[in-house]
Amino acid sequence: MGFNVINMNTWERRDCFNHFFNNAKCTYSITVNVDITNLYNYIKTNKLRFYPAFTWVVSKVINKYQEFKMAFDKEHRLGFFDEIGPSYSVLNDKTKVMGDLYTSFNTVFLNFYEDMVNALNSYKSDTNFTTQFQDNFFIVSCLPWFNYTSFNVNNEGNSSFLFPMVTWGKFFKEGNKIVMPVTIQVHHAVADGYHCSLFFSNVQEISSNPERYL
């Protein structure tokens, strides 16, 4: 997958990046309750599985924006991938320990859905099953056991952790709506609240009009 090196001399975000990467190092997370009523009904009507379906939704949105595809290459040059795919958590039913699988993103929903379902089914039948990870990935996780109002991951280590993490919890009824807490965590050096607002706006758009996108 193509990697585009950023020219730091002409990059509009250079000063902001340097500030939040070198001086005020920080990541932050934002949680929003997303109305998934139409998406939930569409998935139920079409006998689909929610986890791979919603993973495609967030993957499609993540891939719309350069700010969510940032990374350093092996020569430690800053840039962004043409496309990134989700690394998602799976639960070992026997040990209750989480594992991780990876599925390449595909703009065609049913193609991605089939690939991810096949990976999930393979892991369920054999927990030694694994997938080949790539450098161009972001993290997806689901907490279906409870709904929450906020979620944050505290990163340790010296590695440059620029890619986003997307998490969602248990959906619940709110009046006539079905809503679900969705969290995105990003490094402030590469993305601001404005970019997160675009993420949530696009996730809501797809969730409200699934027949147009799925």
N, C-alpha and C positions, 0 to 999 in steps of 0.2 A: 504494500500500500504506500502511496506517495507521501513524502514528508517535505514540507515547504519551510525552508530556513528563513527566519525573519532577519531583515536588515535592521539592526539596532540603531543605526545612524539616522534612519528615516522613519522608524516606527512611531506612530503617534502616541502609543501607550508607554514608551520607553521610561519616562520619568516616574510614572505611576507604578510600573512593574518594578523598577529598581527600589522604590520606596518600600513596597509591601513584600518584596523578596529579600532585600538586604537589611533594611532598617526596622520596619514594623512588621515582621514576619507573622502572618496569620492566615488561617482558614476560617470560614464562617459557614453556618448552615441556616437555611430558611425553610420553614414548614408551612404549608398551606393545605387547607381542606379543599380537595377537588371534588366537584360534582361529577360523579361517574354514572349517574342514573341511566343515560342512554347507552353508554358503553357496556355497562353491566347487563342490561336487557338484550343488547345485540349479541354479546358473548353467550348468554344463556340460550337465546333463540337459536343460534347457530352451533350450539353444543361445542363451544371452544373452551379452552382452559385459560383462566384469568392470568396466571403468572407469565406465561410466554406472550400472551396478547398485550399485556400492559408493558412488558419489557420492550416489545417492539415500539409501542407508543413513545416511551421515553427515549429510546434509541433514535427514533426518527427525529425527534426534537433536538436532542443533543447534537446530531450530525448537521443541523442547520447552521450552527454557529461556530465560527473559528475559535472563539474564546473557550469553548468546552472541549476543544481537541488539541490543546497545547501540551507540549512535552519537550524534553531535551533528547537529542539523538545521541548516539554512542560517542560522538566527539564533543558532547556537552554543548551543542549549538541549540538555541531556542528556536522552536518552530511549531508547526501544527500539521497534523495528519489530514489527508483528504477525507478519511473516513475512520471511525473507530467503532468497535463492537463491544457488547456487554460481557463482562465477567460477572457471573451471578452465583449466588449462594444456593446450595442444596443441602438438605438435612439427611444424614444417615439415620434411618429409622431405628436401627439397632443400637448404635452407640450414642445417638443424639448429638453427634459432633458435625459441624458444618464443613462441607467441602465446597470447591469452586469449579465451575465449568465455564467454557467460553464458546460463544457462537458469533460468527462473523455477521455483521449487519447486512441486510438485504432490503432494498427499497420496496420490494414486493412483499407485502405482509405474509401471505400464505407460504411463500418460500422460506422466509425466516421462521415463521411459526412451526413449520414442519421440521426444520433443522433443530430448533430448540427442544421441541417435544421429543424428538428422537434421542437427543442427548439426555434429557431428563429420564426417559424410559430406560435407557441403557444403564444409567447410574442406579436407578431403582432396582434393576434386576442384578446388577453387579457393581458394588461400591468401589471396586478397583478400576472401573471405567474412568477414563480421563479424556480431556480434549487438549489439543495443541494450543497453547497460549501464544498471543502475539504482543508486540510492543504497543500496538494501537488499540488500547482498551480503556474502558471506564468501569466503575464498580456499581453493581446493582444488588440490592438486598431487600428482602421482604420480611416483615414482622406480622404475620397473619393472626397471631394469638391475642393481640390487644391493639386498641387505637391509642394514640398518643398526641400530645400537644407540641412536643419538640423532640428533636433527636440530634445528637452531635457525636462525632468521632474525634478523639484526641490523638493526633498522630505523633509518633516518636521516631527518632532516627534521623540520619543525615541525608537520606535520599530526597530528591526533589519531587514532590508529590503534587503535580499540577492538574491531573485529570480529575473530573468530578465524581462524586459518589451520590447515587440516587437511592432512596429508601422509601418504602411505603408500609403502612400498618393496616390494621383490620378496618374494613369499611363498616359503616353504620348508618342507620336511618336518621334523617333530620327533617322532620315534617314529611313531605312527599318525595324528598330527595334521598338518594344514596350517596354519601360522601366518604372520602377516604383521605387520611393524612398522608401527604407526599412531601418528602424532604430532599432538597439538593444541597450538597456541601461542596464548596469550591475554594480554591486558593485565591485570596484577594488580589494577588499580583496579576492574575490573568482575567478575572471577571468581577464585576461590580453588581450591586443590587439591581441595576437596570437590566443586565443580561439575565439575571434570575427571573425578573418580571417577564421577560420574553419567553423563557422556558415555561413558566406556569401558564402564561396566556396560550401558548401553543398546545400544551398538554390538555388544557380545558377545551380548546377548539376541537381537537381530535376526539376527546371523550364525549363531547356534545354532538358530534356528527360522525360517528364511527362508520356509517354506510358510505361516506364520501372518501374515507381513507383506507379502511381495512378491506 
